[in-house]
């Protein structure tokens, strides 16, 4: 009679051998990052074809399988390296990676506090610390999620449930053209039509509170039901911060739920400059932040905080007969009742361990450095007569272009990225093509920024003149 394949459970010696093999490769990889290409596009056909193959019937060799992964990872964008300035760098802390691997071996179920009370307390302690950091009251609570999209969905569902109830007819929420598209996606998943998402004009890339107030009044007069106002604490394109204080006051006056999307900018609340620029976020009914952006963690960690945790619970709580043996634990939440997920991986250690190992001051210092680097980039580009740098950075994102056509700037971006010494991304602002540079990797320092600026200058052809594009 077949009794199962014991090979699925390696012995101690094999576990140690596997661990040493992975650790050695990790150390080699991290050592290689300063000189590694920032991107490697093309010539991936063989690796892609190999990864598309089904698994074999017979056992493979561990080292060869690690080789296959490393070959696959070598193609595309190296988002861990110091030359990655595109989108939102998430260099990934080694301490967090080891913490996550350690937690995954224990494989604890943390959706219900009774089943892992101390680990739930670990996540809850992090959430309480973050709520305090943003000036939220003791009633606040939240959830560690897979990222900003899932966190935003939980926040929008809570706002919809609290302000609209079961009847969603006429519900409207207010954004700008610079609001992250995950808001519209979450609204759609939450059952709201595309027409429910209303775009408010901006001034200098920021939501215009006066225009928002007029649009809310007009929509009410037309029989619509305004219920949610979205302010962004660091837009994706430019890192611009909406006037959060004014928007919070407007939302309170109009009875709207005020949501602050701080997925990018939230970590900068640790710094004095960040707190000044995010003034008003303490008025939010919900806040989203991504530790995998401005706290340097690996991709896959987001947080939603809600001023009144009971409202998050009311929007997501449910039950099943198969859970009848479980009881609530005093002072600890059941995370499975605070968001879309019941089965969820334990995400707390990936943030808890780095914060306790390195200390909060290390994160604050690193974030202050990123703000300094953005100022250096902005100043040096603005002083070069070949570049148009229209906006000073609110946080760490700098956007720029040459005084040429959009096509000229597209070609410039291609030349820069083709060097493989750095990787930039682009965006469109007010109908124009801009290059975008964001030095938020914890592995990017002044020397790397000076290298990036040198590459940009080398790739920029002679000044074509300041004619309008």
N, C-alpha and C positions, 0 to 999 in steps of 0.2 A: 504493500500500500504506500502511495506517495505521501511523504511527511513534510514536504516543503523544502525549499532550497536554502540550506544554512549559509551558503555563500553570500547571501544578502547581508549578513551580520559579520563583518570582519573581526578577527581577533585583535587583541591589544597591540601586538607587534605590527600588524598591518595598518591599524589606525595611526600609530605613531609614524610609520613610514609614509603614509599618505600625507599626514600633517607636515612632516619635514619637507616633502617634495613641493607642496603648495607654498609653504613659507619661504623656501629658497627662491622659488620663481617670483613670488611677490617682491621680495627684496631686490632681486635682479631687475624687475620691471620698474620699480620706483627709482632705483639708481640710474636707469636708462632715460628717465623722463626729460631731464634738462637738455639732452641732445637729440631727442627723438623727433621725428616729423610731427607737426601739429595735425596733419591730415595725410591720408594716403588713399586717394580715390582712383578707381580704375584697376584693372588686373585682378579683380576679385572673383572672376567667373569660376575658377577652380574651387575656391573656398565656398562660394555660394552653392555650387553643385554638390559638394561634399556634405554640407550641412542639411541639404534637402533629402538626403538618403534616409531610409527607415533604419531603425536599430537592428543589429544582427541577432540571430538566435544564440550564438555562442558568446562567451565572455570576452571582453577586450582587455587591453593593457592600460593601466592607469596613466602611466607617463605618456603614452602615445595619445591618449584622449586629451590630456592637458596640452600636448603639442597642437592638437587639432583646434582646441579653443583659442590658444594664443595666435595661431595662424588666422583664424576667423576674426579675432579682435584687432588684428593689425590692419585691417582694411576699413577705410572710412575715416571718421573724425576721432581724434584722441582727446576726449573731453577731460582727461585727468591731467594733462600736461600743462606746463606754464605758458605755452604759446596759444592756448585756447582763449580767445577774447569774444567769441560769438555767443549769441543768445544769453543764457545764464550759466556760466561755468560752475560745475559741481565737481571740484577736484577729487573729493572723496577722502575723508580722514582715514588713515590706516587703523587708528584706534576704534573707529566706528565700524569698519569692515570686520575686524576681529570680534568686536562685541556682537555683531549680527550673526556671525558664524557660530559663536558660542551659544547665543540664544536659540538659534535654529536647532542645534543638537538637543537642547532641553525640550524644545517643541511644546511649550505650554500653551494652553487654551485660555485666553484672557478676555473673552467677550463677556464672561460671567464672573463677577468678583469672587464668589464662593470657591471657585475652582483653582484660583491662583491669587489669593488676596494680597500677598506682599508684592507680587509683580504688578498687579493692578495698581497698588499703592505707588509703585515706582513711576508708572505713567501718570498717575493722578498728581503726584508731586511735581513732575515736570510741567503739567498743564496748569497747576496752581501757580508755579513760579512764573510762567509765561503770562498768565492773567494778571498777576501783580505787576509784571514788567510793563504791561500796557495800561495799567491804571484801572482795570476792571474790578467790580465789587466782589465781595465774598460769595455772592450767589453764582458767580461765573463758573463755567465748566466747559468741557470740550472733548476732543477726540484726536488721537494721532492716526492719520490716514496714509494712503499711498502717495498723496501729492495734492497740489492745489486744486485740481479738477474735482477730486472726490470730496475734498473739504468744502469747496464752493457749492457742490450739490447739496451737501448736508445743511449748509447755511441757508441756501435758497429754499429748500423744502421746509426748514424751520420758519422762515419768514412767511412763506406762503400759507402754512398751516396756522400761524399765529394771527396774521392780518386778514386772510381771506376765508379761512375755514374750508368747508367742503365745496362751496360755490366759487369757482374761479372766474366767473363771468366778469369781463371788464378789467381784470387785474392788470396793472401796468407797473413796470420797473424802469428805472432811469439810469442810463449809462452814457458814455461818450464814445466817439469813434476809436479812442485809444484803450478802452476797457478790454481786458483779455476775453477772447472768444469763448472761453470755458463758461462764462456767465450766461451767454445766450444758449449754449449747449445745455447747461444745467436747467435753465428755465424751460427749454423744450422737453427735457426728460421729466421735469416736474409737472408736465401737462399744460404748459402755457403756450399759446400760439406765438409765432414770430412777431405778430403785430403788438404783442404785449411788451416787447423790448423797445423802449423809446430812447432815441439818441439825442442828447443835449449838446448844444454848441459849446465850443471851448474858447478860451482866451489864453494865448501863449501856451497851448497844449493842455490847459487845465479846465476842468468843468466850470462853467459859468453859473454860479449859484443863482443869480438873478434870472437868467434864462430858465434854469431848472424850476424856479418858483412859478414863473409864468406858465410853463408847460404843465405843471401839476394843476394849477388853477384851471387852465383851459381844458385839460382832460376831465377834471371833475365836472365842469360845466357841461361836458358832452356825455356825462353819464358813466364815465369810466371810473375805475377804483384804483388810484395810485396806492401802492403798498410798500415799495422798496426803492431805496436810493443807494446807488453804488458809488463809492469813492475809492480811488486807487492810490495806494501808498507806494508808488514806484511803477510806472507803466512799463510794459515790455519793450516798446520801441525806444523810449528815451529816458526811462527812469524817473519821469516827472511825477511829482506828488500833487494830487488834487487838493484844493483848499478844504481840508478835512474838518476844521473847526466850523467854518461857515456851513458846510454841508450837514454836519451833525446838528447844528442849530436849526437849519431848515427842516430836516427830517423830524426833529422833535416838535417843531411848530405845526407841521402838517400831519403828524401822526403816522409817519412812515417808518418802517424798519430801516436803520442805517447800517449798511454793510461796508467794511473796509477791506479791500483786497490788498493785503500786505504780503502776498506770496513772495515777492522779491524783496521789498524794503523792510519787512518785519524784523529781521535779525539786526538791522542797524539801529533799532530801538535801544540796543545795549550801549550805544555811543551817545555822547552829549550832542553832537551835530545831528545825528539821526533823530533823537528825541525832539529837537527843535523843529526839524523839517516834518515830522509826523505829528505835530501838535494838533490835537483834536481827535486823534484816533481813540482816545479814552472814552469818547462819547458813542462809540460804535456799539450796535446791538450784536454784531458778530464780526469776527476778524479771521482772516485766513493768512497763514504764513507757511513758507516752505523751508524747513531747515536744510533741505538739499540745495538751496540757493545761498542765502546769506549767512548760514551757519556751517557751510562747507561739507555737509554730509553727502553720502552717495545718493543718487537718484532713488526716489521711492519713499520719501518721508514728507508728509504735509501735516498741518495742524489746523483745526477749526476751533475757535473759542467763541462762546456765546455768553452775553452778559447775564442772562438768566438761564442756567442749565436746564431748568424744568421745561423751558420751551423747546429746547433741542430734544429732550426726552419725549415730550408730548407728540412731537411730529414723527418720531421714529419707533417708539416702543410697540412691541407686539408680543405674542405669546404662542406657545404650542403645547399640546398635551405631553410631548416628549421632554419638556422642560419642567414638569410638575414637581420633580424631586429637589429642584434648586431653590435656594432662599437668597434673599438680598442680604448684603453685608452692610452694617451701619457705617456711614461716612465714606463708603466706596461706591463708585458707579458701576453699573453693568454696561460696558462699552457697546455690547451688542444691541442695546436699546437707544443708542445715541447717534447712529448713522446707518447707512445701507447694509453694512456687513454684519453677519452673525459670526461665521467663521472668519477669523482674522489672525494674521501672524502677530506675534508679540514684537512690537516695534520700539518699546521703551529703552532697551539697553543700548541701541545704536546711538541714542542721544544722551542718555544718562551717563554712560561710561566716559565719553569724551569730555563732558562738562565737569565731571568729578575728577578725571585724570589730569586734564590740562588746567582746569580752573576757568572760571568765567572771565577773569582778567585777560587770559590769553586770547579768547575770542574777541573781546572788546578791542584789544591792541591790533589784532589782525584786521578787524573791520575799519578801525581808524586808518590803518595803512591803505586800505582800498579806497577810502574817500580821498586820502592824500594823492594816491596814484591817479585818480580821475582828474584832480585839479592839475596835476603835472601834464597829463595828456591834453586837457583842454587848453591850458596856457600855451604849450608848445605848438599845437596845431593852429590856434588862433593867431599866433605871432607869425606864422608862415603865410605870406601873401597869396600862395596858391590855393589855400583852403578856405572854404566857407563853413564857419562853425557858429551857427545862429543862436544856440541855446547853451547857457552854462548848465552843468550837471547839477541836479538836485541831490543825487546820490552818486552812483559810480558809473553810470552809462554816459558815454560821450558819442554824439553823432556828428558827422562831418561829410563834406563832399568837396570836390574841386569846383572851380568856376567854369565848368563845362556842361555838356549835355548829360542827360541821364545815361545814355549809352557810353559816354566817356567814363562815367563813374562805375558803370557795370564792368567795363574792361579793366579799370583800376582794381576793383575788388578781385577780379579773376587773376590779375597779375600778382597781387599780394598773396592770395591763397595758394597760387601755384608755386611760390617759393617754399612752401611747407614749413617755413620758420614760424609762422603764426597763422591763425584762422580767425577771420572776421566774418560777421553776417551783415545783412542789409535790412533796411526797412523803407517804407514810403511814408512821407510826412507832407501834408498839404500838396499832394500830387507830385512830389519830387523824390527822386531816389537818393538815399543817404546810406553811407557806410556807418557801421555801428561797432563800437569798441567798448568792452566791459571787462575790467581787470580784476574780477572778484575771486579768481582761484586762490586758494591759500598758498599755492606754489608760485604765484606771480608776484614779483617784487620789483623794485626800481630798476635793477639791471635788465630784467626781462622787458619792462616797459620801454626803456631806452632802446633796446634792440628792436622792439615793435615799431617805434617811431622811425628808427633808421630804415627799416624795411619799407615803411609807407612812403618815406621821402624818396628812396631809391626807385620805387615803382611809379612814382608820380612824374609824368613827363613835364616838360617846360610849361610854365604857366600859360594857359591859353587866353588869359584875359578875363575880365570880370563882366563879360556880356551875359545877359540874362539867358537861362537855359531854355 
